[in-house]
Amino acid sequence: MDIRAKTAQQEAWDIAARVCDPEIPVLTIADLGILRSVQVYGADVNDGGTGAAPGKPSVQITITPTYSGCPAMDAIRDDLLTVFTAEGYKGVDVHMVLAPAWTTDWMSDAGKVKLEEYGIAAPSGHSSAGGHSGHVRLTLAVKCPQCQSLNTKEITRFGSTSCKALYVCQDCKEPFDYFKVL
């Protein structure tokens, strides 16, 4: 790959990576690990032989939802279309893939820190999605993002979204979301 193509590819990735999750706006889709790939096509190619001047290439973005019924995916697709169109890209194609299934293991460490600072307990541990069968999973305490206490209790398995559970800290009495390990 020549330097120019690599630069166009990295530029497109950086644009996509700035798109925020509509449900947790402190996280980008890159922080969440749902941004899977960005492919750039047709740099400096005129528009279908119509005589239009060369310009920005077309781009194909692949994203994976946090779960198959995630309502945020439509908003994320629309946000990607908007940002790439505003940047002058000729064509924007957003693909959603379900396999392999998203896992919290794909979240960036920076994203987990942002969750904690936002008041949502980040997922702890690793998912069993990688084929780790046969082991007995233990439930570990969830740390309160407010006071860091481990004296917490699950209130409901499903919080404000299906990927979060609602907890309360027994020490500071604050309720908080916990981003479940998936």
Secondary structure as GFF3:
##gff-version 3
##sequence-region A 1 182
A	DSSP	alpha_helix	3	17	.	.	.	ID=ss1
A	DSSP	alpha_helix	29	32	.	.	.	ID=ss2
A	DSSP	beta_strand	35	41	.	.	.	ID=ss3
A	DSSP	beta_strand	58	63	.	.	.	ID=ss4
A	DSSP	alpha_helix	72	86	.	.	.	ID=ss5
A	DSSP	beta_strand	92	96	.	.	.	ID=ss6
A	DSSP	three_ten_helix	104	106	.	.	.	ID=ss7
A	DSSP	alpha_helix	109	118	.	.	.	ID=ss8
A	DSSP	beta_strand	120	121	.	.	.	ID=ss9
A	DSSP	beta_strand	152	156	.	.	.	ID=ss10
A	DSSP	beta_strand	164	169	.	.	.	ID=ss11
A	DSSP	beta_strand	175	179	.	.	.	ID=ss12
###
